[in-house]
Amino acid sequence: MPIRSMTGFAQVKGQVNAGLAFSLALKSVNHRFLDLHFRLPSGVDALEMKLRRLLKEKMARGHVEVTLSMEYAGNNGVALNRQLVGSYVQAFRAAADEFGVGGEPDLNVVL
């Protein structure tokens, strides 16, 4: 069903899984041509192209702003990779020995 009015606002909130929630807002005002603007988080470039194609199919004119925000819940995104940190510490110590530089690795720098 094509959109009949150029002025409007819609917002939907949802949850993708236990650790990821999103909010999608569309705002449209009168404009002579179709003018699409997207505010999306990094890493979802493919989604922009799909949304752009969908909106072009449904709308002929108007200034449309699409805003997507994503919220990661809990500590699901952070975990200590002991093997990787150990490899960095060993590489730091080997480089210090090879080049005659003293000191111990700083955990703030390693992470």
C-alpha positions as a printed Julia matrix, in Angstrom:
111×3 Matrix{Float64}:
  0.0     0.0    0.0
  1.58    3.32  -1.04
  1.92    6.14   1.46
 -0.65    8.9    0.84
  0.62   11.68   3.1
  4.12   13.14   3.16
  3.99   14.35   6.77
  4.24   11.85   9.57
  6.24   10.25  12.34
  6.57    6.64  13.44
  8.72    4.92  16.02
  9.06    1.27  16.92
 11.15   -0.39  19.6
 12.01   -4.05  19.71
 14.46   -6.68  20.76
 16.5    -8.81  18.36
 17.7   -11.21  21.05
 18.43  -11.19  24.79
 21.44   -8.9   24.34
 20.34   -6.51  21.58
 17.48   -3.99  21.54
 16.73   -1.43  18.83
 14.71    1.71  18.19
 13.71    2.74  14.65
 12.17    6.15  13.93
 10.89    7.57  10.63
 10.07   11.25  10.23
  8.66   12.66   7.0
  7.75   16.19   5.9
  6.59   17.68   2.61
  9.29   18.05  -0.03
  9.17   18.43  -3.79
 11.33   15.37  -4.44
 12.15   12.21  -2.51
 14.99   13.08  -0.12
 16.13   10.21   2.13
 18.49   10.73   5.09
 19.73    7.89   7.29
 21.28    7.93  10.76
 22.44    4.39  11.35
 25.05    2.82  13.61
 28.28    1.75  11.97
 28.33   -1.75  10.61
 24.82   -1.8    9.14
 25.59   -0.36   5.7
 23.81   -3.21   3.92
 20.65   -2.39   5.87
 20.72    1.19   4.57
 20.61    0.0    0.97
 17.66   -2.31   1.69
 15.76    0.45   3.52
 16.49    2.94   0.75
 15.15    0.53  -1.89
 12.02   -0.22   0.17
 11.25    3.46   0.8
 11.73    4.34  -2.87
  9.16    1.68  -3.79
  6.6     3.06  -1.33
  7.19    6.83  -1.57
  7.38    9.3   -4.44
  8.26   12.51  -2.59
  8.99   13.98   0.8
 11.97   14.61   3.08
 12.39   11.41   5.12
 14.73   10.9    8.06
 15.37    7.34   9.23
 17.08    6.9   12.6
 18.15    3.52  13.97
 19.76    3.09  17.36
 20.92   -0.17  18.85
 21.51   -0.93  22.51
 23.58   -3.84  23.75
 22.47   -5.12  27.15
 24.58   -6.75  29.81
 28.2    -7.81  29.69
 27.7   -10.09  26.7
 30.07   -8.07  24.53
 33.14   -8.18  26.8
 35.11  -11.3   27.64
 38.76  -11.84  28.48
 40.67  -13.76  25.83
 43.52  -15.08  27.98
 45.41  -16.62  25.08
 45.39  -13.38  23.08
 46.45  -11.22  26.04
 49.2   -13.72  26.87
 50.46  -13.55  23.28
 50.62   -9.74  23.44
 52.5    -9.83  26.76
 55.01  -12.36  25.36
 55.49  -10.28  22.21
 56.05   -7.14  24.31
 58.67   -8.89  26.45
 60.42  -10.36  23.38
 60.55   -6.93  21.71
 61.87   -5.33  24.93
 64.64   -7.96  25.17
 65.55   -7.7   21.49
 65.85   -3.93  21.49
 67.29   -3.56  25.0
 64.33   -1.63  26.35
 63.47   -2.19  29.99
 60.07   -2.33  31.56
 57.08   -4.58  31.92
 53.95   -4.44  29.79
 51.19   -2.19  31.09
 47.82   -3.96  31.13
 46.08   -0.72  30.1
 48.19   -0.64  26.95
 47.76   -4.35  26.21
 43.97   -4.18  26.43
